[in-house]
Structures are given as structure tokens and as C-alpha cells.
């Protein structure tokens, strides 16, 4: 996942301590003016390199898949994060410039050069302090984004939706090759269930999102609604599961209202209405009927979902 292997972001205090302690060791290895020159070079290089690494190791958000972009924006505010990365990049250049500037001032006299080196240290520390809040913001963003679920936006994906207790998770468990894994969103308490299945040598993702697509938009907070918006970039088909018997605890009219609302939000995505618990009731106009508990028509529903996805792999060019 694109945010998983980002380097740990140091605080401003950690960065200054690292630079100046290594500079002190470099200075002890030499003497006189040469020691001052070595301390100056070591400190500016460490600060410039470490700040530069923080800024450049992040992906260019203009190239990030829209699914992950919107999820990231929901959690950390991408615009603010980009501003902080830009400020840190500025600090990298500035500490490099200060190092070069003071290298040019060194005279070869140990006492004079010690004064210049101390001036340089003060200015270097000031630059790092200027971006202390930016380093903190980037560090927190790293901690938050590395917890995003391992979902591949390039795999054909079926998203399962519907009110709680209609049988969504049972369906996902029934059609995946093994018990589906649980991936945690930072802003949900129930996690996201991600499974996989194969059809004609093509691997499909199937995603159940408890806490997001199981209630109306006006019952979600802003971050949850933005997460749903991100899912519009991921879903290739939606299987909307209803319980016509009402045994789930929600009226059928409310279930169909949620389906229609999701159909509007996922405007370009086919939505299949699937009546589960068909052994109890089929009193709804649906695209398919099944009973996961009794193992009836489950594979047919999955085949219908695959047809709705309509995924065609790119074939090698043939002359």
C-alpha cells in the first residue's frame, strides 16, 4: 500500500539533536579550524538530507489513485499536508544554503571560525524550528495513513451494501476462498471486510463496509461520507442485499430508500438488488433471490455480480 512504507518523521527536536551531536563527534575527530569546518558541514548535511527525505519520500498526490486520494483527504486534509511537505522541502534547501554560506566565511583561524560555526548552528536550529509544526503534521499523517486498508484499486471490485443483519457478511464469507480478512479504517469501529474470489483466472475483490454503506448519508459524519465518496472510485458493481422479511429489524421501504440513495451516489456503477433470506420472503422486486443460510442461489448471485462488473483484462497486442 502506498503509505505503508513511508519513513518515520522525526520531530524538530530529534532532528536538531541528531545533527548537532553528530557534528560534535565529527569535530572531536579533528582539531582547530578543521574541526569547525567539519562540524558545520556535518550538521548542515544531516539537516538538509533528513528534511529532504521527509519531503521526497511521500508520493506525489497528483499521481495517487483517486480512491486513496479521497481516503487520505478524509483523514489528514491533503492540501494542508502538501503545504507542510513544501515547507519542509524549503527547510531542506535553506539548511543546505546556510551550510554553503558559512563554509565560504571560514578563515582558517580556529577562534574566528568557531564564532561563525556557532552563528550557523543558531540559524540552522531556527530554520528547523520554523517547520516544527509541519514535521509534526507530516508525522501524524504518516501514522494515520499507514493504517488504511490493503485494497487494490486496480482489481475489479464488488462492493456489498445494505442495512445491518441482512446477511452481507455471511454472503462475503460464503463466496470468498477463505474467511475474509478485516482491514481497519481509521474512522470506523467495525473495520472493512475484504475478500477475494476467482472467476476465469481473474481475481476479484469483494468488500463489505459496515458502518459506511449500511445507513443513510444523514446518519454518517463528514469523514464517513467522504470515505463513501472514495468508494465510488473503487466499486465496479454493488450488490445491495435486502431482507424482504424484515427480520433484520429494518422496514423494507427504508432498505430500498438506502439502495436508491446509493444508486444516485454511485451513479456510474451497476447496482444489483439481491433478496437474501428468500426462504422467509421474496416479497420484493429484485435482480436475484438467495438464501445464504441454506446455500441457495449464492453462486448465481456472484455470477451476476461478475457480469455486472464486466471486467475485460487487457490482452497483449497481437499483430
C-alpha positions as CSV (number, residue, x, y, z in Angstrom):
1,X,0.0,0.0,0.0
2,X,1.4,3.4,-1.0
3,X,1.5,4.9,2.5
4,X,2.7,1.8,4.4
5,X,6.5,2.1,3.8
6,X,6.9,5.8,4.4
7,X,9.9,6.7,6.6
8,X,9.3,7.8,10.2
9,X,9.2,11.5,10.5
10,X,11.5,13.0,13.2
11,X,10.4,15.9,15.4
12,X,12.3,19.2,15.1
13,X,14.0,18.5,18.5
14,X,15.1,15.0,17.4
15,X,16.4,16.4,14.1
16,X,18.5,19.2,15.7
17,X,19.8,16.8,18.4
18,X,20.9,14.3,15.8
19,X,22.6,16.9,13.6
20,X,24.5,18.7,16.4
21,X,25.5,15.5,18.3
22,X,27.0,14.0,15.1
23,X,28.6,17.3,14.3
24,X,30.2,17.3,17.8
25,X,31.6,13.8,17.2
26,X,32.9,14.9,13.8
27,X,34.6,17.9,15.5
28,X,36.3,15.8,18.1
29,X,37.9,13.7,15.4
30,X,39.8,16.8,14.2
31,X,41.3,20.0,15.7
32,X,41.4,23.7,15.2
33,X,39.7,25.4,12.2
34,X,39.4,22.0,10.5
35,X,37.2,20.8,13.4
36,X,34.9,23.8,13.0
37,X,34.6,23.2,9.2
38,X,33.8,19.5,9.8
39,X,31.1,20.4,12.4
40,X,29.5,22.9,10.1
41,X,29.5,20.6,7.1
42,X,28.2,17.6,9.1
43,X,25.3,19.5,10.7
44,X,24.0,21.2,7.5
45,X,24.3,18.0,5.5
46,X,22.4,16.0,8.1
47,X,19.6,18.5,8.4
48,X,19.3,19.1,4.7
49,X,19.3,15.4,3.8
50,X,16.9,14.4,6.5
51,X,14.4,17.2,5.8
52,X,14.7,16.4,2.1
53,X,14.0,12.7,2.7
54,X,10.9,13.6,4.6
55,X,9.5,15.7,1.8
56,X,10.5,13.5,-1.2
57,X,9.6,10.0,0.2
58,X,5.9,10.9,0.1
59,X,4.1,10.2,-3.2
60,X,3.0,13.0,-5.5
61,X,-0.7,13.3,-4.6
62,X,-1.4,14.2,-8.2
63,X,-0.4,10.7,-9.2
64,X,-2.2,8.9,-6.3
65,X,-5.2,6.7,-7.3
66,X,-8.4,8.7,-6.6
67,X,-9.6,6.1,-4.2
68,X,-6.6,6.5,-1.9
69,X,-6.5,10.3,-2.5
70,X,-10.0,10.8,-1.2
71,X,-9.5,8.5,1.8
72,X,-6.3,10.4,2.6
73,X,-8.1,13.7,2.3
74,X,-10.8,12.5,4.6
75,X,-8.3,11.7,7.3
76,X,-5.5,14.2,7.0
77,X,-6.5,17.1,4.7
78,X,-4.3,16.6,1.7
79,X,-3.9,20.3,0.9
80,X,-2.6,21.0,4.4
81,X,-0.3,18.0,4.2
82,X,1.1,19.2,0.8
83,X,1.7,22.6,2.3
84,X,3.7,21.1,5.1
85,X,5.7,19.0,2.8
86,X,6.5,22.0,0.7
87,X,7.7,23.9,3.8
88,X,9.9,21.0,4.8
89,X,11.4,21.0,1.3
90,X,12.1,24.7,1.7
91,X,13.8,24.0,5.0
92,X,16.0,21.3,3.3
93,X,17.2,23.8,0.7
94,X,17.7,26.6,3.3
95,X,19.8,24.5,5.7
96,X,21.9,23.5,2.7
97,X,22.3,27.1,1.7
98,X,23.3,28.2,5.2
99,X,26.0,25.5,5.3
100,X,27.4,26.7,2.0
101,X,27.2,30.3,3.1
102,X,29.2,29.8,6.3
103,X,31.7,27.5,4.6
104,X,32.5,30.5,2.5
105,X,33.1,32.6,5.6
106,X,35.6,30.4,7.3
107,X,39.0,32.0,7.6
108,X,41.2,29.1,8.8
109,X,41.6,30.8,12.2
110,X,40.1,28.4,14.9
111,X,38.6,31.1,17.2
112,X,37.1,33.1,14.3
113,X,35.7,30.0,12.7
114,X,34.2,28.8,16.0
115,X,32.2,32.0,16.1
116,X,31.0,31.5,12.5
117,X,30.1,27.9,13.3
118,X,28.1,28.9,16.3
119,X,26.2,31.5,14.2
120,X,25.5,28.9,11.6
121,X,24.2,26.4,14.3
122,X,21.8,29.1,15.6
123,X,20.5,29.8,12.1
124,X,20.1,26.1,11.3
125,X,18.2,25.5,14.5
126,X,15.9,28.4,13.7
127,X,15.1,27.0,10.3
128,X,14.2,23.6,11.7
129,X,12.1,25.3,14.4
130,X,10.2,27.2,11.7
131,X,9.0,23.8,10.3
132,X,8.4,22.1,13.7
133,X,4.6,22.2,13.2
134,X,4.9,20.9,9.7
135,X,7.1,18.0,10.8
136,X,4.5,17.2,13.5
137,X,1.7,17.3,10.9
138,X,3.5,15.0,8.5
139,X,4.4,12.6,11.2
140,X,0.8,12.4,12.4
141,X,-0.4,11.9,8.8
142,X,2.1,9.1,8.4
143,X,0.7,7.3,11.5
144,X,-2.9,7.8,10.3
145,X,-2.4,6.8,6.7
146,X,-0.3,3.7,7.3
147,X,-3.4,2.2,8.9
148,X,-5.5,2.4,5.7
149,X,-6.8,-0.9,4.5
150,X,-4.9,-3.0,2.0
151,X,-7.2,-2.6,-1.0
152,X,-6.0,-2.7,-4.6
153,X,-7.9,-0.1,-6.7
154,X,-6.8,-1.8,-9.9
155,X,-8.5,-5.1,-9.1
156,X,-12.2,-5.5,-10.3
157,X,-14.2,-4.9,-7.2
158,X,-17.7,-5.8,-5.9
159,X,-18.9,-3.7,-3.0
160,X,-21.6,-5.2,-0.8
161,X,-24.1,-2.8,0.8
162,X,-27.3,-3.0,2.7
163,X,-28.7,-2.5,6.2
164,X,-27.2,-4.4,9.2
165,X,-28.3,-8.0,9.7
166,X,-29.4,-8.6,6.1
167,X,-26.7,-11.2,5.5
168,X,-23.9,-9.1,3.8
169,X,-21.0,-10.6,5.8
170,X,-22.4,-14.1,5.5
171,X,-22.5,-13.7,1.8
172,X,-19.0,-12.3,1.6
173,X,-17.7,-15.2,3.7
174,X,-19.6,-17.7,1.6
175,X,-18.1,-16.6,-1.7
176,X,-14.5,-16.0,-0.8
177,X,-11.8,-18.7,-0.8
178,X,-11.2,-18.3,2.9
179,X,-12.5,-16.4,5.9
180,X,-12.3,-12.8,4.7
181,X,-9.7,-10.6,6.3
182,X,-10.6,-7.5,8.3
183,X,-9.0,-4.2,7.3
184,X,-9.3,-1.3,9.7
185,X,-10.3,2.2,8.5
186,X,-9.0,4.8,11.0
187,X,-12.5,6.3,11.2
188,X,-14.7,3.2,11.6
189,X,-15.1,0.9,14.6
190,X,-16.1,-2.2,12.8
191,X,-13.4,-2.4,10.1
192,X,-13.8,-3.2,6.5
193,X,-14.2,-6.8,5.3
194,X,-12.2,-7.6,2.2
195,X,-12.3,-10.9,0.5
196,X,-11.2,-12.3,-2.8
197,X,-12.6,-14.8,-5.3
198,X,-11.5,-16.0,-8.8
199,X,-13.5,-16.3,-12.0
200,X,-11.9,-17.5,-15.2
201,X,-8.5,-16.9,-13.8
202,X,-9.4,-13.3,-12.9
203,X,-9.1,-12.3,-9.2
204,X,-11.9,-10.1,-7.9
205,X,-12.1,-8.1,-4.6
206,X,-15.3,-8.2,-2.6
207,X,-15.7,-5.5,0.0
208,X,-18.2,-5.2,2.9
209,X,-18.2,-1.8,4.7
210,X,-20.1,-2.0,7.9
211,X,-20.6,1.4,9.4
212,X,-20.5,3.2,6.0
213,X,-22.9,1.7,3.5
214,X,-25.4,0.3,6.0
215,X,-27.2,3.5,6.9
216,X,-28.4,6.7,5.2
217,X,-26.0,9.6,4.4
218,X,-27.6,11.9,7.0
219,X,-26.6,9.4,9.7
220,X,-22.9,9.5,8.7
221,X,-20.4,12.1,9.8
222,X,-18.5,14.2,7.2
223,X,-15.4,11.9,7.2
224,X,-17.6,8.8,6.8
225,X,-19.4,10.4,3.9
226,X,-16.1,11.3,2.3
227,X,-15.0,7.7,2.7
228,X,-18.1,6.6,0.9
229,X,-17.2,9.1,-1.8
230,X,-13.8,7.4,-2.1
231,X,-15.6,4.1,-2.6
232,X,-17.2,5.4,-5.7
233,X,-13.7,5.2,-7.3
234,X,-13.3,1.6,-6.2
235,X,-16.6,-0.1,-6.9
236,X,-17.2,-1.7,-10.3
237,X,-20.5,-3.2,-9.1
238,X,-22.6,-3.0,-6.0
239,X,-24.5,-6.0,-4.6
240,X,-27.3,-4.4,-2.4
241,X,-28.7,-7.0,-0.1
242,X,-32.2,-6.6,1.2
243,X,-34.2,-8.7,3.7
244,X,-37.9,-8.6,2.5
245,X,-39.0,-10.4,5.6
246,X,-38.0,-7.5,7.8
247,X,-36.4,-10.0,10.2
248,X,-33.2,-7.8,10.1
249,X,-35.1,-5.2,12.1
250,X,-35.4,-2.6,9.3
251,X,-38.5,-1.9,7.2
252,X,-38.2,-2.9,3.5
253,X,-39.1,0.7,2.4
254,X,-36.1,2.0,4.4
255,X,-33.9,-0.6,2.8
256,X,-35.0,0.4,-0.7
257,X,-34.6,4.1,0.1
258,X,-30.9,3.4,1.0
259,X,-30.4,1.4,-2.2
260,X,-31.8,4.3,-4.3
261,X,-29.6,6.8,-2.5
262,X,-26.5,4.7,-3.1
263,X,-27.6,4.3,-6.7
264,X,-27.5,8.1,-7.0
265,X,-24.2,8.5,-5.3
266,X,-22.6,5.6,-7.3
267,X,-24.2,6.9,-10.5
268,X,-21.9,5.1,-12.9
269,X,-21.8,1.8,-11.0
270,X,-24.4,-1.0,-11.7
271,X,-26.4,-1.8,-8.6
272,X,-27.8,-5.3,-8.2
273,X,-30.7,-5.7,-5.7
274,X,-30.4,-9.1,-4.1
275,X,-33.1,-10.5,-1.8
276,X,-31.5,-12.7,0.9
277,X,-33.4,-14.9,3.2
278,X,-35.6,-15.9,0.3
279,X,-36.7,-18.9,2.3
280,X,-38.5,-16.4,4.6
281,X,-39.8,-13.9,2.0
282,X,-39.4,-12.9,-1.7
283,X,-41.9,-10.1,-1.5
284,X,-39.7,-7.5,-3.3
285,X,-38.7,-6.8,-6.9
286,X,-35.1,-7.9,-7.0
287,X,-32.5,-8.9,-9.6
288,X,-31.8,-12.1,-7.7
289,X,-33.0,-14.1,-4.7
290,X,-30.9,-16.3,-2.4
291,X,-30.6,-17.8,1.0
292,X,-27.1,-17.7,2.2
293,X,-28.1,-19.7,5.3
294,X,-29.4,-22.5,3.1
295,X,-26.8,-22.2,0.4
296,X,-29.4,-21.4,-2.2
297,X,-28.5,-19.4,-5.3
298,X,-25.4,-17.9,-3.8
299,X,-23.1,-18.8,-6.7
300,X,-25.7,-17.4,-9.2
301,X,-25.7,-14.1,-7.4
302,X,-21.9,-14.0,-7.5
303,X,-22.0,-14.8,-11.3
304,X,-24.5,-11.9,-11.7
305,X,-22.1,-9.6,-9.9
306,X,-19.2,-10.6,-12.1
307,X,-21.4,-10.0,-15.2
308,X,-22.3,-6.6,-13.8
309,X,-18.6,-5.7,-13.3
310,X,-18.0,-6.6,-17.0
311,X,-14.2,-6.7,-16.4
312,X,-12.2,-7.5,-19.5
313,X,-8.4,-7.9,-19.0
314,X,-6.1,-6.1,-21.3
315,X,-4.6,-8.7,-23.7
316,X,-1.1,-8.5,-25.1
317,X,-1.0,-6.8,-28.5
318,X,-1.3,-9.3,-31.3
319,X,-0.1,-8.5,-34.8
